[in-house]
Amino acid sequence: MKKPSIVFFDIDGTLYTEEMTLPLSAKKAVEELQRKGVYVAIATGRAPFMFEPLRQELGIETFVSFNGSYVVAEGEVIDKKPLETAKVAQLHKTAGQLQHPMVFLDHEQAAADSEENQAIAKGLGDLKMPYPPTKKDYYKEKEIFQALLFCGPEAEQEYRNNYDTFRFVRWHQLAVDVVPSGGSKAEGLQAAANHLGYSMEDTAAFGDALNDMEMLKEAGVGIAMGNALEEVKQAADIVTSPVYEDGVKQGLERIGLL
């Protein structure tokens, strides 16, 4: 196995614990990588504004966000795939008829289509995020890179059957991400790596969730966290310990970077 020279980290369940805290061992491991000249980047389903404090804390300027729909390298936007406004309008109409609330996100902020909805409050609260401002037609005003659709698994399948231009990625028992059908963290990782002069063979990726599977398969070496879902572990080359048991540090040691 070639020793990686660029490492991409997922955030939730990888760098962050369930309490949305960054373990000291993970922070020190990232800083040690950077001291050694290994390039460090982020690959997340989150919007850029949702992890800006983490980027600043770790000195990271390259990231794949929105599950691959918005990619920044060295502070420059190099790839973006906004959702098609007309299709979002159709989806929003259906969601309204079924009483499934939605949240729309661009790279700067989020907006909800309804006030004080319990599902939105629970889903975003679990991410330690405040309830967003209510702007029902926000998707008509901005480039939307991701929407959050709050529905159960049965309804999710109906949406899948009727909206093939979107990809629905479940991240919470109450909600799915809505992203372009062609996008993935793997594509974003490749775009960032290529822009910076790295091959896929040079890359390593850490993750724990379903939206990490393609990235773990496509990276030069894919490392699943010990707290990852079983199918995610099967997609990876290596399984490290859980995030709350120094998983990032131990994973980096396993691939010879620490």
ABEGO torsion letter per residue (X at the ends): XBBBABBBBBABGAABBAAGBBBAAAAAAAAAAAAAGBBBBBBBABBAAAAAAAAAAAGBABBBBGGGABBBBGGBBABBBBBBAAAAAAAAAAAAAAGBBBBBBBAABBBBABBGBAAAAAAAAAAGBBBBBBBAAAAAABBBABBBBBBBAAAAAAAAAABAABBBBBABAABBBBBBAABBAAAAAAAAAAAAGBBAAABBBBBABAAAAAAAAABABBBBBAABBAAAAAABABBBBBAAAGAAAAAAAAAGAX
